[in-house]
């Protein structure tokens, strides 16, 4: 009889699908996933209702309950090997990460497809990361889901752990927060977009990372142009290449007027993106802009974690380069 690793953990919110096994195909491998409803975490002084037909729309904090996910992976374990338990323990974190990826596929499809009886969709559901989970366990099961004897790996959840002294932020951080709150100034859109891209990377929604990062860059390029030349008449609907051309021209003029050096970004004798010469912009163009185009225009779904990380990192580096040019050249 075949044996397989099985991972169980509790997510902090409910999903409303039957508590029987669903087959989930991820990266060519088929796993089985069951989502079992659990009551909410008990809160002092609060009255809780719980049941199969109890729902709070867009409940991200688990007031309507939590979900225990049971994941049976397709990998076969040979329990006749003398040290099979040690071999599994050596890979425990890897197996939990694989199970989490399977559950996140379930959540992505659920978010896309679910609609309740009053027509409300589950757009609020987000993919999980390790810190969201509690009651994590790893066992080995046979085809009838019987546990292999004398083997179980468990991890404590954050809710069951004690913590030390309170975390104290540096005064400069607190002062910056206080100042921003008092000023009423909006957070620049490119910063919001970069934060969103980072969150997508964290939760492994990888194909969204270059889309958000590139949108941040395009927005920043135009705001940088308006900062360098407030009276500039370039339409905000211009493509990003034209924005960079115009910004380069403005910075070159400012450098000449202030007797400062400026190395041009684009070779005027080579048309289009092939004329990019600045290393930071070439990296952004290669790792983010072109990847974003593959995702948007060609339906590319194979973005890797390394590609997503590079798209975000290189976008931030290109924006930092432009920011430094502004600081050096625009008086």
C-alpha positions in Angstrom: 0.0 0.0 0.0 1.4 3.4 -1.0 2.1 6.1 1.7 2.2 9.9 1.2 3.1 12.9 3.3 0.1 14.8 4.7 0.2 18.3 6.1 -2.5 19.9 8.2 -2.8 23.5 9.4 -5.4 26.1 10.4 -6.0 29.3 8.4 -7.4 32.3 10.1 -10.6 32.6 8.1 -13.4 30.5 6.6 -13.8 29.3 3.1 -17.2 27.9 2.1 -16.6 24.7 0.2 -17.7 21.1 1.1 -15.4 19.4 3.6 -14.4 16.6 1.3 -11.3 16.2 -0.8 -10.6 18.2 -3.9 -7.9 17.2 -6.4 -5.5 20.1 -7.1 -3.0 20.1 -9.9 0.1 22.2 -9.2 3.3 22.1 -11.3 2.2 18.8 -12.8 1.6 17.1 -9.5 -1.8 16.2 -8.1 -2.5 16.7 -4.4 -5.8 16.3 -2.5 -7.1 19.0 -0.2 -9.9 19.1 2.3 -11.1 22.3 3.9 -12.7 21.6 7.3 -14.7 24.5 9.0 -13.6 25.3 12.6 -15.2 27.6 15.1 -13.6 31.0 15.7 -10.8 31.5 18.3 -12.6 32.1 21.6 -12.5 35.8 22.6 -13.2 36.8 26.2 -16.6 38.4 26.6 -17.7 37.7 23.1 -20.6 35.5 22.0 -19.9 33.3 19.0 -22.2 31.6 16.6 -20.9 28.8 14.5 -22.3 26.3 12.0 -22.2 25.1 8.5 -24.7 27.7 7.3 -23.2 30.7 9.3 -21.4 33.2 7.1 -20.1 36.7 7.5 -19.5 38.3 4.2 -15.8 39.3 3.6 -14.7 38.1 7.0 -10.9 38.3 7.0 -10.5 38.1 10.8 -12.2 34.7 11.4 -15.3 36.0 13.3 -17.3 33.4 11.4 -14.7 30.7 12.0 -11.5 29.3 10.7 -10.5 26.6 8.2 -8.4 23.5 8.8 -6.7 22.5 5.6 -5.7 18.8 5.2 -3.3 18.3 2.3 -2.2 14.9 1.0 0.7 15.2 -1.4 1.3 12.9 -4.3 4.9 12.0 -3.4 5.2 8.4 -2.3 7.1 7.5 0.9 8.7 4.1 1.2 8.0 3.2 4.9 10.1 0.0 4.5 13.3 2.1 4.4 14.8 1.9 7.9 15.4 5.6 8.3 12.3 7.0 6.4 11.2 9.0 9.4 14.6 10.9 9.6 14.4 11.5 5.8 11.0 13.1 6.2 12.1 15.2 9.2 15.0 16.5 7.1 12.5 17.8 4.6 9.7 18.9 7.0 9.8 22.6 6.1 9.9 21.9 2.4 6.8 19.7 2.6 4.9 22.3 4.6 5.9 24.9 2.0 4.7 22.6 -0.8 1.3 22.0 1.0 1.0 25.8 1.5 1.4 26.3 -2.3 -1.3 23.8 -2.9 -3.7 25.5 -0.5 -2.9 28.9 -2.1 -3.9 27.5 -5.4 -7.2 26.5 -3.8 -7.7 30.0 -2.4 -6.8 31.7 -5.7 -9.5 29.6 -7.6 -12.0 30.1 -4.7 -11.5 33.9 -4.8 -12.0 33.8 -8.6 -15.1 31.6 -8.6 -17.0 31.9 -5.3 -20.2 33.8 -5.1 -22.6 33.5 -2.1 -26.4 33.5 -2.2 -26.7 37.3 -2.2 -24.2 37.7 -5.0 -21.2 38.7 -3.0 -17.9 37.4 -4.3 -14.9 36.3 -2.1 -12.5 39.0 -3.5 -11.3 39.5 0.1 -9.6 36.1 0.3 -5.8 36.3 0.1 -3.1 33.7 -0.2 -1.5 32.5 3.0 2.0 32.8 4.3 3.6 30.7 7.0 2.9 33.4 9.7 -0.8 33.1 9.1 -1.0 29.5 10.1 -1.5 27.7 13.4 -1.6 24.0 14.5 0.8 22.9 11.7 1.4 19.1 11.6 3.1 16.7 9.3 2.2 13.0 9.2 2.4 10.1 6.7 -0.8 8.4 5.6 -1.7 5.4 3.5 -4.4 5.2 0.8 -7.1 4.9 3.4 -5.7 8.0 5.2 -4.5 5.9 8.2 -1.5 7.5 9.9 1.8 5.7 9.9 2.4 4.8 13.5 4.8 6.6 15.9 5.4 9.5 13.5 4.2 13.1 13.7 5.9 16.5 13.4 4.1 19.6 14.9 4.9 23.2 15.2 3.4 25.6 17.8 1.3 28.5 16.5 2.0 32.1 17.4 -1.2 32.2 19.4 0.2 29.6 21.7 3.6 31.1 22.3 4.8 33.5 24.8 6.7 36.7 23.8 9.3 38.9 25.5 9.5 42.6 25.9 7.4 44.9 23.8 8.8 45.9 20.4 10.0 49.5 20.3 10.5 51.3 17.0 13.3 53.8 16.5 12.4 57.4 17.3 13.0 58.5 13.7 10.5 56.0 12.4 7.9 57.1 14.9 8.5 60.7 14.2 8.2 60.1 10.5 4.8 58.4 11.0 3.7 61.2 13.3 4.7 63.8 10.8 3.0 62.1 7.8 -0.2 61.6 9.8 -0.3 65.3 10.8 0.5 66.6 7.4 -2.4 65.0 5.5 -0.2 64.5 2.5 -1.2 61.5 0.4 1.3 58.6 0.0 2.7 58.8 -3.6 1.0 56.3 -5.8 4.3 54.7 -6.9 5.0 53.9 -3.2 1.6 52.3 -2.8 2.2 50.3 -6.0 5.6 49.1 -4.9 4.2 48.0 -1.5 1.4 46.1 -3.3 4.0 44.4 -5.5 6.0 43.4 -2.5 2.9 42.0 -0.9 2.2 40.0 -4.1 5.7 38.6 -4.0 5.4 37.7 -0.3 2.1 35.8 -0.9 3.5 34.3 -4.1 1.0 35.9 -6.5 4.1 36.2 -8.7 2.7 37.2 -12.1 1.2 40.4 -10.5 4.6 41.6 -9.2 6.0 42.9 -12.6 2.6 44.4 -13.4 2.4 46.5 -10.2 6.2 47.3 -10.2 6.1 48.5 -13.8 3.0 50.6 -13.2 4.9 52.2 -10.2 7.8 53.0 -12.5 5.7 54.6 -15.2 3.9 56.7 -12.7 7.1 57.8 -11.0 8.7 58.6 -14.4 6.0 61.1 -15.1 6.0 62.6 -11.6 9.8 63.0 -11.8 9.3 64.8 -15.1 6.8 67.2 -13.6 9.1 67.8 -10.6 12.1 68.6 -12.9 10.0 70.7 -15.3 6.6 71.8 -13.8 5.6 73.6 -17.0 6.4 70.6 -19.3 3.5 69.9 -21.7 4.1 66.2 -22.4 0.7 64.5 -22.1 0.4 62.1 -19.1 -0.9 59.5 -21.5 2.5 59.3 -23.3 4.2 55.9 -23.3 6.9 55.4 -20.8 9.7 55.6 -23.4 8.6 59.2 -24.3 8.5 60.1 -20.7 12.1 58.9 -20.2 13.2 60.7 -23.4 11.6 64.0 -22.2 13.0 63.5 -18.6 16.5 62.9 -20.0 16.3 66.0 -22.1 15.2 68.1 -19.1 17.9 66.8 -16.9 20.6 67.2 -19.6 19.5 70.9 -20.0 19.5 71.4 -16.2 23.0 69.9 -16.0 24.4 72.2 -18.6 22.8 75.2 -17.0 24.3 74.4 -13.6 27.7 73.3 -15.0 27.2 69.7 -13.8 27.8 66.4 -15.4 25.0 64.2 -16.7 25.5 60.9 -18.6 22.7 60.4 -21.1 20.4 57.4 -20.7 19.5 56.9 -24.4 21.6 56.7 -27.5 20.0 59.2 -29.9 21.3 57.2 -32.9 19.6 54.0 -31.9 15.8 54.0 -32.0 13.6 52.5 -29.3 14.6 50.5 -26.3 17.7 49.1 -28.1 19.2 52.5 -27.5 19.1 52.2 -23.7 22.6 52.8 -22.2 22.0 53.4 -18.5 22.6 50.2 -16.6 19.8 50.7 -14.1 17.3 51.4 -16.8 18.5 48.5 -18.9 18.0 46.1 -16.0 14.5 47.5 -15.3 13.6 47.2 -19.0 14.8 43.6 -19.1 13.6 42.2 -15.8 10.4 44.2 -15.3 9.1 46.0 -18.4 9.5 43.0 -20.8 8.3 40.5 -18.2 5.2 42.7 -17.6 4.5 42.7 -21.3 4.7 38.9 -21.4 2.2 38.7 -18.6 -0.2 41.3 -19.9 0.0 40.7 -23.7 0.9 37.0 -23.9 -0.9 35.6 -20.9 2.4 34.4 -19.4 1.7 32.5 -16.1 5.1 31.1 -15.4 6.7 33.9 -13.5 9.2 32.5 -11.0 10.0 33.9 -7.5 13.5 34.9 -8.8 12.0 36.7 -11.8 9.4 38.5 -9.6 12.1 39.5 -7.1 14.3 40.8 -9.8 11.4 42.8 -11.4 10.8 44.5 -8.1 14.4 45.1 -7.1 15.5 46.4 -10.5 12.5 48.7 -10.7 13.4 50.2 -7.3 17.0 50.6 -8.4 16.0 52.4 -11.6 13.7 54.8 -9.6 16.5 55.4 -7.1 18.8 56.3 -10.0 16.3 58.8 -11.3 15.7 60.2 -7.8 19.5 60.7 -7.5 19.6 62.6 -10.8 16.9 64.9 -9.6 18.6 65.6 -6.4 21.9 66.3 -8.2 20.7 68.3 -11.1 17.4 70.0 -10.2 18.0 73.0 -8.0 
